[in-house]
Amino acid sequence: MSAATSPEVIKESSMLKQKGMIAGNYDRLTGTKESGEKVVSTFVPGNLNELIMCFDMVNNLPETNAIQNGMRKVSGGMIMDAEKAGHSEDVCTYVKADIGMMGRGNIAPNGKPMPAPDMLLLSYTGCFTFMKWFELLRHEYKCPTVMLQIPYQGDGKITKNMRDFVVKQLKEEVIPMFEKVSGVKFDIDRLREYLKNSAKAEDNLVWVLESAKNRPSPIDAYFGGVYYIGPMFTAFRGTADAVEYYDLVRKEIEQRIREGKGPITPEGDMKEEKYRLVVEGPPNWTSFREFWKLFYDEGAVVVASSYTKVGGLYDQGFRHDPNDPLGTLADYCLGCYTNNNLPQRVELLEKYMNEYQADGLLINSIKSCNSFSAGQLLMMREIEKRTGKPAAFIETDLVDPRYFSHANVKNRLESYFQMVDQKRSGASLAAA
């Protein structure tokens, strides 16, 4: 379907609210030369937005810039520019899109140039690429850099020593650097107030995600889920805007449940729920609407996903605690999905399969993302063995349009849905 004949995207109040929030943040970022505000660049997993706000700094997230460029279908040329400059085809395409964006003037979605960061904050949460990415940024911008080292959950648990180690770094390295760069003295009571806002918003986010346990599910927890997590995982957690946004989303979903409606898609309400899926792995951003359409055209709803936990496992009980400000920031970073080991990830997917009454597991393996892709075939086989439900494997990429094959993905999905149907038929015959 051409762009000229594509149906208009349905917009709910929460969507318009989020759109305004994102636009406002980009306007703030690109207006720092006039406002005098300082900028810190950091990443989504381990994003310490509440702490950043304590120093009146503006949060810039390179991943979200790459996603924005992917959805606007301009990341492909940026990636090719980065490859011409010597970056391998196998390097994370978020990185190459960011490098290519810098080479093209670092233009934000509002058409204005992005500012150079005054500080780089790397909260390492299980993705080795982040460290190499920030080496490139540090070489480019030559600004103060601080690394918050987050111990990996190799044994599948967070120990007191791990927590104490992170808190010690916050006190002795991260906060002093913020104070030095921003010129603002740290106020722990200010942090507590932001954390209170975070906890309120997190309660409603979890309610929204768990609403997918209903039949029909009122949301798609993968394609729709990436919008629901947006404010929480980026520059808005801890703000009054985020509290208002999640209040709004919850009311909209409550109404959909009362009316017995399924998810809202770019083409309106989904009419029939035929398949309930759990999805592992990030989505493809360059063909996001086309990718989603392959699912809702078949009546497939994603009821739970791992990607929507990359910035925090709130549905597993974590909440930011204003009574323990630095400790709760440590717990948050330590508990991010990408900081979990393989057995933990399998257990989470199995839990989703059971609690959300899913028909099967689908893995979208991302060519350039080793943080997610490593071990996914093993995870798929393990889930099949534990649940008796069919699993399937498709391959795309984050923001490189060369690695999204519509025909290939469509064929694999159609075959997979046939497999689900056959499994159901076999179960029905066995029951009879």
N, C-alpha and C positions, 0 to 999 in steps of 0.2 A: 504494500500500500504506500503510495507516495505521500510526501509531506503535505501536498496540497489537498489530498483527500482524507488525511488522517482525522479521526473524530477529535473534537475538542476535549482536553483533559478535564475531568470532573474535579472541582475544587470545593473542599469543605472548609469551614471556618478555621480549623486547626492548621490546614495546609497554608492558607493565606497568612495566618499568624507566623508560621515558621518561615515562610518566604520573606516576610518583612524582617524577621530577626536576622536571617542570613544576610540579606541586603544591607541591613544596618551595620552588621559587623564588618562587612567589606568596606562600607563607606567610612567607618571608623578607622580601619586599617589604612586605607589609602589617604586618609586625611590627617595622619599623624604629623606630617610636616607642618601643618597649620596649627594643630592642637598642642603639639609638643609632647604627646604621649609616647611612652617607650613601648617597643614591641618585643615579645618573646616568642620564638618558634619552638614547638614541642610536638608530641605525637599523641594519637588517640588512645591506645592502650597505656595506661599510667598517666593520663592527662590530669595534671593537678590544677584544674581551673580555679578552684576556690582559693588556692594559695596565690595564684597569679593575680587574682583580683585584689588581694590584700595589698598589692604594691602598685595599684592603678596602672597596670600594664595591659596591653592588648594582646590577646592570644591568637597566634597564627599557626594553623595546622597544615603542613605540606601535603599530608594525605588527602585532606578535604579539597585542597586546591587541585590535586590531580584528578579526584573524582568529579569535581565541577567541570574540568576541561574534558574529561571523558564523556560526560553526559551531554556536553555541548558539542561533542564530536570534533574537537580540535586537538586532542591529545596525540593522535597518530603521527602528525608531522613533527611534534615536539619530541616524541620518542625516536623517530628517525634521525632528527638532528643530534640527539645524544649519542646514538649509535655511530654516526659519522665522526663524532668527537672521540670515539674510542671505547664507549661503554658496550659491553657484551649483550647479545640478544637474550641471554639467560638472566640478566639483572632485572630485579623487580621493576615493573613498568611504572609504578608510582614514582620511583627514584628518577627514571629516565624522563618521565613527563615533567617532573619538577626541574630537572637540569635543562631540558629543552625550553621550558617556560621562562627560565632565567635568561637564556640565550636570545629569546624573542622579546625582551624588554620587561619580563615579569608582570604582564598585564593581568589585572584581576577581572572577574566577571563583569564589573561595572565599567570596564574600559579604561580604568586608571592604573598607573603603575603601582605595584606593591612596594612597600618600604623595605629597606634592608633591616634585618632583625638587630636589636640592640643586645640580645642575649639568646643563646641556644640552651634549651633544657632537654636533656635526653633522659627519659625515664625508661631504662632498658627492661622490657617485660617479655622476654622470650624470643624476640625477633632480632637476629644478629645483623640483618640488613640495616636496622636503625643506626647502629654504630657507624657503619661504613657511610651511610647517607649523611650523617652529621659531620663526618670527617670532610666530606666534599663541601658541605655548607660552611664549615669553619674555615676551610681553605678559601672559599669564595668571599665570605663576608669579614673574616678576621675579627670577629667579635667575641666577647667573653662567653665561655662555654662551661657548663656544669653537667656532670653525669651523675644521675641517681642510680646506683647499681642495685638491681632487684634480684635477689637469689632465686634461681629456678626451683620449682617444686619437683625436683627429681624423684623424691620419695613419696610424692603425692600428699604432702602436708606442709603447713606453715608452722615453723617452730618459733619459740620465744627468741632464740638467738637471731633468726632471720629478721624478725620484726624489729628487734632492738637495733640491728645493724642499719636498717632503713631509717628508723627514727633518728639515729645518731648522725647519719648523713644529712637529713633534713635540717637538723639543728646546727651542725658544724660547717656544712658546705653549701647547701641549697639556699637556705634563708639568708645567710650573710651575703651571698652573691646577688640575690634579689635586692637586698638593701643597698648594696654598693651601686648596682646599675640603675635602680629606680630613684634612689635618694629618699625612699619612704621607709620609715621605721616599721618593723613587723608588729602587728597588733593581734594577739591571739584571740581576743574577744570578737574582733571583726571576722576572723576565720570561723569562729563558732557560729556566727549568724549566717554566714554563707552555707555552712554545713547543715544547718537546720533547714534551709531552703532545699538543699540537695536531697535530704531524707524525705521531705514531703513529695517532691517530684518523683523520687524513686519508688515510693509506694504506689503512685498512680501508674507509672510505667510498668511495673510488675503486674498490676491488675489488668492493664491493656494486653500485655503479652499472654497472660494466662486466660484471657477471654477466649482464646482459640480452643480451649477445651470444650466449648459449646459446640453443638451440632444444629445448624451449620455454624462454622466458625465465622464470626463477624469481621475477622481481619485475615490478611495474609501476613504471616509472621516473618517472611523473608523479603519479598518485594515491597510489601507495605511496611514491614518491620524496619527497613532501613530508614524510612522517614520518621517512624516513632522514636528510634534511638538517636536521631540526629542532634537535637538540642542537648540531650544528656551526655553524649560522648564528645561534644565539641566545646565551643566557647560560651556555653550558656548554663552549664550545671552550676547550681549555687545562686542563680539569679532569680528575681521575682518573675521575669519573663518565662523562665522554664517552669516555675510553679503554675503560672497561668496557662501555659501551653498544655501541660499534662492534665490539668483540671478540664480543659476544653476537650481534649482527645477522649478522656474517660466518659464525659457526658455524651459525646457523639457515638461511642461504641455501645454505651448502655442503651441508647435509643435504637441502634441497629439490632441489638439482642431482643429488645421488646417487640420489634417488628419482624423478627425472624429472618433478617437479611444476612446474606453472605458478605464477603469483602467487597469494598469498592475498588474498581480497577480503572485504568485510564479510559475505558469505554463504558463506564457505568457499573451498576451493581452486578456482581456475578450471580447468575441465575440458578445454577445447580452445582452442588458439591458432590463430585463423583469419587475423588481420591484425596486422602489426607496424607501429607508427606512431611517427613523431617528432612531438612537439607543441611549438609555439612559443607562449609567453604564459602568464600565471598562470592558476590554476584559479578557478572560482567556489566561494566558501566557504559561502554561505548554503544551497546545495542540493548540498553536496559529495557525499554518498552517492548521491543521485538522479542526479547528473551522472556519477559513476563507473559506476553500474549501466547507463547507456545504452551504455557501452563493453563491459563484461564480458559483458553479455547477448548481444552480437553476436560475442563471441570476439576482441575487439580489445584488444591489449596495447600500452601505450606503452613502447617500449624505450629512448628517450632524449628529454630535454626541455631546453629552454633555461631554464625557470624554476628548475630545481634547481641552476642555476649562478649565480643572482642574488647569492648570498653568497660566491662564489668559484669559479674555474675550476680546481678541483683535478685534474680528469681530463685537463687539458691540461698537467700537469706541475708546477704550483705546489705547494710545500709551505712552511709556515712554517719558517724556518731559525734555530735558536737561536744560531748562530755570527755572525749579523748581525741582532740583535734589532730595531733601528729600521728598518733597510733593508728587512727582510722585511715589516714592517707597511706600509711605503710600497708595496712591490710588490703586496701583497695588495689594498690599496685601489685602486691603479691598474688592476688586472687584473679587477675585478668585471665581470660581463656587461653591466650597464647603463652601464658606462664604455667599452664597445667601440663602434666605429662600425658603420655598416650593412654595409659589405663584410665586416668581421670576423664579424658575426653570420651572414651568409649562408654564409660559408666554414665556420663551425662546424656549421650545420645540414646543409650538404652532406656534411661529414665524418661526421656521425651517420647520415645516410641510407645512406651506403656501408658504414661500419664495422659498423653494427647490422643490415644487410640489411633495411631498412625497406621496406614496401610503399607508403608515402606520407607526406606531410607534412600535418598539421592545425594550423591557426592558431586559437587561441581569443583573439579580439580583445576586450580589456577596454575598455568604454565610457569609463571615467574614468581610464585609465592611459596617458598619452601616452608615457611612457618606453618602454613596450613596443609600443604600437599604431602609433606613427609609422613609416611605411615598410613595414608588414607585407604589404600587397598586392604591393608591388614585390618583397619577399623571396619571397613565394609563387610569383610568376611566374618568378623567377630560379631557384628550386629546381626547378620543373617543367622549365625549359629545360635545366638542367645534368644532371639525373638521369633525365629521361624518365618520372618517377613522378608520379602524380596528387596534387594538393594541394587542400585545401578550407579554407573560412573559416567559422567560427561566431562568434557574438557573445554575450557575457554580461557580468557585472561582478564585481568583487571581493567586496564585502560588502553590496551593495544588492539585496535580493530582488526589487525591481520589474523588474530587467533580466535575470532568468533565466526564459526561456520553455521549459518542458519539451517541449512539442509542437514548437516551432520547431527546437530543438536536435536532437530525435529525428528529425525529418524530414530535416534536413540531413545528419545522420550516416548514416541509412539510404541516402540518395542517394549519399553519398560511398562507402560500402562497395560499392554496386552499381558505381560507377565503377572501383573497385579490381578488382572481379571481371572487369569488361569488359576492363580493361587486361591482366589476367593471361591471359584467353582469347585476346586478340589476340596476345600474346607467344607463347602456346603454338602457335597456328596458324602464326605466322611461323616458329617453330622447326621445325615439321613440314614 
